[in-house]
Structures are given as structure tokens and as C-alpha cells.
Amino acid sequence: MRLTAEKLAARRGEDLIFFDISFELHAGEAMVLTGRNGSGKSTLLRVVAGLLRPDRGKVEFRFRDGEESRPAHEVSQYLGHRNAMKQELTVRENLVFWRDFLGDAEGERGLSVEEAAEAVGLGSITHLPYGYLSAGQQRRFAMAKLIVAYRPVWILDEPTAALDTSADEMFAGLVHAHLARGGIAIAATHQPLGLRGAKTLVMRGFEYHEAEEVL
């Protein structure tokens, strides 16, 4: 698997948020985005995930050299600030929905709901309504969504928000297992994620009048 971003630029309204962002990630690699609020971290992730169109540049996902780029929605999972779970459904019902909706990629298999719940340390409460859980428990189960359906690229926006230290370690373990399987991860964060050997991209942003000078 290879993820390539080439000379990306994106706007928020009329303002150019970032430009000329390029990087490449191969199977087993992770990259962490850092930078102040408003520097474009979340916007870049949404562009990579195919949720926003870039102002210029392109993103490509390829399993093999020479093949056409795959659409982002076929090969990636996006975990944003919101957990994308229905409050009134049970944890199991939410995870079954995402497993069936997303499906697996390239013949790989996701974990069962029970296995995923155990992996995030909450195996005994999948029968409870999602809205009944604490913020930290909800975030853990949002992470479980990543592993019930296999997608090679994880796109993660502040993934450890609302988590304690032990949960941070659990999350790092999930990502390292994903990378060992040949996956790719790209994450935006304001705090250390414990990802050994991860690349770093510092998003700096710039004022709109500066963007005018480079256009």
C-alpha cells in the first residue's frame, strides 16, 4: 500500500489555509501532524480522506505499482472529532453497522465485535446503549470501529481526546498492530501519541495576505 499526497492546497471559505503540502507513506508507516490551532491539520486530514476537495494537488492510494489510484472511501477509515455512533443504539449495534457498511479491503478481515471490544478494554459492556457510556468509553468504542472492518489507511483527528494514560497506551498498541499488518496511519494531535518511528509533519499555516503573494 502507498499513500501519496502531491502539492496539496486547501481553502477555508476564501482563505487559503495551506499550500504545497507533499508527503508519501508506505505500508507499515505512520505520520503525525502537529501545529497550532487553525494551522490546517484537520483540513488536511479531510482532504486526504476525500471529504474535502483540494484547491490544488492530488492524493493517491495504490496497493501496487502501476495500478490506478483507489478512491479514499474504498481504502481508508476516518476518525474525526465526533465518534460517528448513534447514542440510542447499543455498542454492539453500532459496531455491527460499521462492520457491514464499511466491509473489508483486499481480502483482509476485521475483528469480530467481541474481539474489537476486548481490544479496547471494554469487552463486557457491548450490550449497553452507546449514549449511556462515559466520554472516554465512547472514544474507545469509536476506535473499535477501526478494527471491525479492515481498511489499510487510518486517518485520525485528535484520536486520544477524552482518554486517560492507559487508554493512550491502548491506542498506540492498536496503531502499531495495524502498521505491522501493512497498514498506514496519519494522525493529527496536540499531544504525544506514543507511535514509535512515526514521521512528523508540522503544519504552520499562514495569513491570507501571505497566500496572495505566492499565488
C-alpha positions as CSV (number, residue, x, y, z in Angstrom):
1,M,0.0,0.0,0.0
2,R,1.2,3.5,-0.7
3,L,-0.4,6.9,0.1
4,T,0.9,9.8,-1.9
5,A,0.0,13.5,-1.4
6,E,1.3,15.9,-4.0
7,K,1.4,19.7,-3.7
8,L,-1.8,19.9,-1.8
9,A,-3.5,23.2,-1.1
10,A,-6.9,23.8,0.6
11,R,-9.1,26.8,1.5
12,R,-11.5,27.6,4.3
13,G,-14.0,29.8,2.7
14,E,-12.0,32.3,0.6
15,D,-8.8,31.9,2.7
16,L,-6.0,29.6,1.6
17,I,-5.2,27.5,4.7
18,F,-2.1,25.7,3.4
19,F,-0.3,25.1,0.1
20,D,2.4,22.9,-1.4
21,I,2.0,20.0,1.1
22,S,3.5,16.8,-0.2
23,F,4.3,13.5,1.5
24,E,4.4,9.8,0.9
25,L,3.6,6.9,3.2
26,H,4.2,3.2,2.5
27,A,2.8,0.1,4.2
28,G,3.8,0.0,7.8
29,E,4.4,3.7,8.1
30,A,2.7,6.4,10.3
31,M,2.8,10.2,10.2
32,V,1.8,12.6,12.9
33,L,0.6,16.1,12.1
34,T,1.4,18.8,14.7
35,G,0.9,22.6,14.8
36,R,-1.2,25.3,16.4
37,N,-5.0,25.5,16.2
38,G,-6.1,26.8,12.8
39,S,-2.9,25.7,11.0
40,G,-4.7,23.2,8.8
41,K,-4.3,19.8,10.4
42,S,-8.0,18.8,10.3
43,T,-8.4,20.3,6.9
44,L,-5.5,18.3,5.5
45,L,-6.9,15.1,7.0
46,R,-10.3,15.7,5.4
47,V,-8.7,16.3,2.1
48,V,-6.8,13.0,2.4
49,A,-10.0,11.2,3.4
50,G,-11.8,12.6,0.3
51,L,-14.2,14.6,2.4
52,L,-12.9,17.9,1.0
53,R,-11.7,18.8,-2.5
54,P,-8.2,20.2,-2.5
55,D,-7.8,23.6,-4.1
56,R,-4.9,22.1,-6.0
57,G,-2.8,19.0,-5.9
58,K,-3.9,15.3,-5.6
59,V,-4.0,12.4,-3.2
60,E,-3.4,8.8,-4.5
61,F,-3.9,5.4,-2.9
62,R,-2.3,2.4,-4.6
63,F,-1.9,-1.2,-3.5
64,R,0.6,-2.0,-6.2
65,D,2.9,-0.1,-8.5
66,G,1.3,0.6,-11.9
67,E,-2.3,0.2,-10.8
68,E,-4.8,3.1,-10.8
69,S,-5.3,5.1,-7.7
70,R,-8.2,3.8,-5.5
71,P,-10.9,6.2,-4.1
72,A,-10.3,7.2,-0.5
73,H,-13.6,5.7,0.7
74,E,-12.6,2.2,-0.5
75,V,-9.3,2.0,1.3
76,S,-9.4,4.4,4.3
77,Q,-11.2,4.9,7.6
78,Y,-11.6,8.4,9.1
79,L,-12.0,9.0,12.8
80,G,-12.8,12.7,13.4
81,H,-13.6,14.7,16.5
82,R,-17.1,13.2,16.6
83,N,-17.4,9.5,17.2
84,A,-20.0,8.7,14.5
85,M,-22.1,6.5,16.7
86,K,-25.8,6.6,17.4
87,Q,-26.5,7.4,21.0
88,E,-29.7,5.3,21.3
89,L,-28.2,2.1,19.8
90,T,-26.2,-0.4,21.8
91,V,-22.4,-0.5,21.3
92,R,-22.9,-3.9,19.5
93,E,-25.5,-2.4,17.1
94,N,-23.2,0.5,16.3
95,L,-20.2,-1.7,15.6
96,V,-22.2,-4.2,13.6
97,F,-23.5,-1.3,11.4
98,W,-20.0,0.0,10.7
99,R,-18.7,-3.5,10.1
100,D,-21.4,-4.2,7.5
101,F,-21.3,-0.7,6.0
102,L,-17.5,-0.4,5.6
103,G,-16.7,-4.0,4.7
104,D,-13.1,-5.3,4.4
105,A,-10.5,-4.4,1.8
106,E,-8.1,-6.6,-0.2
107,G,-9.2,-9.9,1.3
108,E,-8.2,-8.9,4.8
109,R,-10.6,-9.4,7.7
110,G,-11.6,-7.2,10.6
111,L,-12.1,-8.4,14.1
112,S,-15.4,-9.6,15.4
113,V,-17.3,-7.2,17.6
114,E,-16.4,-9.2,20.7
115,E,-12.7,-9.2,19.7
116,A,-12.7,-5.4,19.0
117,A,-14.4,-4.6,22.3
118,E,-11.8,-6.7,24.1
119,A,-9.0,-4.9,22.2
120,V,-10.2,-1.5,23.5
121,G,-10.6,-2.9,27.1
122,L,-14.4,-2.8,27.2
123,G,-15.5,-6.3,26.3
124,S,-18.2,-6.7,28.9
125,I,-20.4,-3.7,28.0
126,T,-21.3,-4.0,24.3
127,H,-25.0,-4.6,25.3
128,L,-25.3,-1.0,26.8
129,P,-26.7,2.0,24.8
130,Y,-23.8,4.0,23.4
131,G,-25.2,7.2,24.9
132,Y,-25.0,5.6,28.4
133,L,-21.2,5.5,28.4
134,S,-18.6,8.0,29.6
135,A,-16.8,10.2,27.1
136,G,-13.7,8.0,27.4
137,Q,-15.6,4.8,26.9
138,Q,-17.3,6.3,23.9
139,R,-14.0,7.2,22.4
140,R,-12.6,3.7,22.9
141,F,-15.5,2.2,21.1
142,A,-15.0,4.7,18.3
143,M,-11.6,3.2,18.0
144,A,-13.1,-0.2,17.9
145,K,-14.8,0.9,14.7
146,L,-11.4,1.0,13.1
147,I,-10.8,-2.7,13.7
148,V,-14.1,-4.4,13.0
149,A,-13.7,-3.6,9.3
150,Y,-10.2,-3.7,7.7
151,R,-9.1,-0.7,5.8
152,P,-5.4,-0.2,5.2
153,V,-5.3,3.6,5.8
154,W,-6.4,5.1,9.1
155,I,-7.0,8.9,9.1
156,L,-7.2,10.1,12.7
157,D,-8.1,13.6,14.0
158,E,-7.1,14.0,17.7
159,P,-7.7,10.3,18.3
160,T,-6.9,10.3,22.0
161,A,-9.2,13.1,23.0
162,A,-11.0,12.3,26.3
163,L,-8.7,9.3,27.0
164,D,-6.6,8.7,30.1
165,T,-3.0,7.5,30.1
166,S,-3.8,3.8,30.0
167,A,-6.1,4.4,27.0
168,D,-3.4,6.3,25.3
169,E,-1.2,3.2,25.6
170,M,-4.0,1.0,24.3
171,F,-4.4,3.3,21.3
172,A,-0.7,3.2,20.4
173,G,-0.9,-0.6,20.6
174,L,-3.8,-0.7,18.1
175,V,-1.9,1.5,15.7
176,H,1.3,-0.5,16.0
177,A,-0.7,-3.7,15.3
178,H,-2.3,-2.0,12.3
179,L,1.2,-1.0,10.9
180,A,2.6,-4.4,11.5
181,R,-0.2,-5.7,9.3
182,G,0.9,-3.5,6.5
183,G,-1.4,-0.6,7.2
184,I,-0.8,3.2,7.2
185,A,-1.8,5.7,9.8
186,I,-1.9,9.5,9.6
187,A,-2.9,11.4,12.8
188,A,-3.3,15.0,13.9
189,T,-2.6,15.7,17.5
190,H,-1.7,18.2,20.2
191,Q,-0.2,15.6,22.5
192,P,2.2,12.7,22.1
193,L,0.7,9.5,20.7
194,G,3.5,7.1,21.5
195,L,3.9,6.0,17.9
196,R,7.5,4.7,17.5
197,G,9.3,5.7,14.4
198,A,6.4,7.9,13.1
199,K,7.2,10.7,10.6
200,T,6.2,14.2,11.6
201,L,4.7,17.0,9.5
202,V,4.5,20.4,11.2
203,M,1.5,22.4,9.9
204,R,2.3,26.1,10.3
205,G,-0.5,27.9,8.3
206,F,-0.2,31.4,7.2
207,E,-2.2,34.6,6.8
208,Y,-4.2,35.2,3.7
209,H,-2.2,38.2,2.5
210,E,0.9,35.9,2.5
211,A,-1.0,33.4,0.4
212,E,-1.8,36.1,-2.1
213,E,2.0,36.6,-2.6
214,V,2.6,33.0,-3.6
215,L,-0.4,32.6,-5.9
